[in-house]
Amino acid sequence: MCVAGLRHLGGAFARPPRHPSAVEHREAEYVASVLSPVRPTSDATDAEARAVHDKVLAPFAPDVLGACLPFSFGPSTPAEVRSAFTPATAGRLCRLRHRVDPHSVIRPNHVLT
């Protein structure tokens, strides 16, 4: 089972920020997402759910600008995390993390390397 979502963007999201921001792909018109229950609340495994999600989202692949991390499922690959940011923003975030948390005490949901 899965629930597919298509959210229209634009408006305030599309406006350039006044200050540096980690929100990228402001030119995107939509966010497509898929949500599925997995064990223990259903019989589906993480791998089975990911396979269904990949199949449902495949038609949109040619138009993907990058990952939208709040809508990601399970562990993200380093490439998926990096695709959520422009190279300039990814570099800025990595430098900031190394300056503020040089010993990696804070554990992020999505590790940007």
LOTOR-62832 format. One record per residue (C-alpha): residue number from 0; x, z, y; residue in three letters. Coordinates in pm, 1 decimal. Layout:
BEGIN
{NUM {X Z Y} "ALA"}
...
This chain:
BEGIN
{0 {0.0 0.0 0.0} "MET"}
{1 {117.1 -63.5 352.3} "CYS"}
{2 {-16.2 -51.5 704.5} "VAL"}
{3 {114.4 -326.6 931.0} "ALA"}
{4 {129.6 -277.2 1305.3} "GLY"}
{5 {180.7 -518.7 1589.8} "LEU"}
{6 {230.6 -354.5 1928.7} "ARG"}
{7 {220.5 -554.1 2249.7} "HIS"}
{8 {503.2 -471.9 2487.9} "LEU"}
{9 {562.1 -562.8 2850.3} "GLY"}
{10 {452.0 -369.5 3155.7} "GLY"}
{11 {672.6 -69.6 3235.8} "ALA"}
{12 {873.9 -125.3 2917.1} "PHE"}
{13 {986.9 -467.0 3042.5} "ALA"}
{14 {1103.2 -343.6 3383.8} "ARG"}
{15 {1478.2 -303.2 3431.0} "PRO"}
{16 {1574.0 65.5 3432.6} "PRO"}
{17 {1700.2 230.0 3750.7} "ARG"}
{18 {1974.2 412.6 3559.3} "HIS"}
{19 {2174.5 329.2 3246.0} "PRO"}
{20 {1946.5 336.3 2942.9} "SER"}
{21 {1974.1 298.2 2567.6} "ALA"}
{22 {1642.0 111.6 2550.1} "VAL"}
{23 {1722.7 -248.8 2467.1} "GLU"}
{24 {1535.8 -572.6 2403.2} "HIS"}
{25 {1309.0 -522.2 2702.8} "ARG"}
{26 {1231.6 -894.2 2691.5} "GLU"}
{27 {1053.2 -848.7 2356.2} "ALA"}
{28 {683.7 -923.1 2365.7} "GLU"}
{29 {588.6 -735.2 2048.2} "TYR"}
{30 {709.2 -475.3 1798.1} "VAL"}
{31 {609.5 -539.3 1437.7} "ALA"}
{32 {617.4 -244.6 1198.0} "SER"}
{33 {510.6 -156.0 845.5} "VAL"}
{34 {436.0 191.5 710.7} "LEU"}
{35 {397.2 287.3 343.6} "SER"}
{36 {357.9 618.2 164.0} "PRO"}
{37 {633.5 692.5 -89.0} "VAL"}
{38 {699.5 964.0 -344.1} "ARG"}
{39 {586.5 1239.9 -369.9} "PRO"}
{40 {262.5 1133.4 -196.1} "THR"}
{41 {238.5 801.9 -385.3} "SER"}
{42 {390.4 635.5 -690.7} "ASP"}
{43 {603.2 399.4 -479.4} "ALA"}
{44 {978.5 451.1 -456.1} "THR"}
{45 {1177.2 396.2 -137.4} "ASP"}
{46 {1319.2 73.6 -283.5} "ALA"}
{47 {973.4 -58.9 -369.9} "GLU"}
{48 {841.3 22.1 -22.5} "ALA"}
{49 {1142.2 -145.7 142.5} "ARG"}
{50 {1085.3 -458.3 -70.4} "ALA"}
{51 {719.8 -474.3 41.7} "VAL"}
{52 {822.0 -418.0 404.4} "HIS"}
{53 {1082.6 -694.7 384.4} "ASP"}
{54 {822.3 -933.8 242.3} "LYS"}
{55 {560.2 -846.8 506.5} "VAL"}
{56 {810.1 -879.7 793.1} "LEU"}
{57 {984.8 -1195.1 663.2} "ALA"}
{58 {768.9 -1440.6 865.6} "PRO"}
{59 {884.6 -1270.4 1186.4} "PHE"}
{60 {1257.5 -1286.9 1099.9} "ALA"}
{61 {1338.1 -1599.5 1307.4} "PRO"}
{62 {1213.1 -1425.5 1623.0} "ASP"}
{63 {1371.2 -1080.7 1573.6} "VAL"}
{64 {1577.4 -962.7 1871.5} "LEU"}
{65 {1711.3 -651.8 1696.5} "GLY"}
{66 {1610.4 -329.7 1527.0} "ALA"}
{67 {1364.5 -87.2 1679.9} "CYS"}
{68 {1506.3 233.7 1537.0} "LEU"}
{69 {1197.4 454.9 1585.1} "PRO"}
{70 {1011.2 216.7 1351.2} "PHE"}
{71 {1284.1 186.0 1087.0} "SER"}
{72 {1230.6 294.0 726.4} "PHE"}
{73 {1484.4 496.1 532.8} "GLY"}
{74 {1857.2 480.7 591.6} "PRO"}
{75 {1967.6 200.6 822.0} "SER"}
{76 {2283.6 0.8 765.8} "THR"}
{77 {2549.8 9.2 1038.9} "PRO"}
{78 {2457.0 -351.5 1124.6} "ALA"}
{79 {2088.3 -260.3 1163.6} "GLU"}
{80 {2172.0 31.4 1393.8} "VAL"}
{81 {2409.8 -180.8 1601.1} "ARG"}
{82 {2144.8 -456.1 1634.7} "SER"}
{83 {1929.1 -212.4 1830.6} "ALA"}
{84 {2178.6 -228.5 2118.9} "PHE"}
{85 {2373.2 -484.0 2316.9} "THR"}
{86 {2750.0 -461.5 2261.8} "PRO"}
{87 {2792.4 -307.3 2609.3} "ALA"}
{88 {2533.2 -35.7 2545.1} "THR"}
{89 {2665.9 34.3 2194.3} "ALA"}
{90 {3014.8 78.9 2338.6} "GLY"}
{91 {2886.6 308.1 2614.1} "ARG"}
{92 {2694.8 521.5 2364.2} "LEU"}
{93 {2996.0 547.4 2129.8} "CYS"}
{94 {3225.6 650.1 2417.9} "ARG"}
{95 {2970.8 907.2 2533.4} "LEU"}
{96 {2933.7 1051.4 2183.4} "ARG"}
{97 {3311.8 1078.9 2139.9} "HIS"}
{98 {3341.3 1252.3 2475.4} "ARG"}
{99 {3048.7 1494.4 2431.1} "VAL"}
{100 {3071.3 1554.6 2054.5} "ASP"}
{101 {3426.5 1469.0 1940.7} "PRO"}
{102 {3391.7 1664.3 1613.5} "HIS"}
{103 {3052.8 1512.9 1514.9} "SER"}
{104 {2874.6 1847.9 1513.6} "VAL"}
{105 {2544.9 1689.0 1620.2} "ILE"}
{106 {2395.8 1477.4 1341.7} "ARG"}
{107 {2204.3 1174.2 1471.9} "PRO"}
{108 {1920.9 1008.0 1281.5} "ASN"}
{109 {2094.5 672.6 1320.7} "HIS"}
{110 {2473.9 670.4 1327.7} "VAL"}
{111 {2617.7 417.9 1570.2} "LEU"}
{112 {2975.4 321.4 1485.4} "THR"}
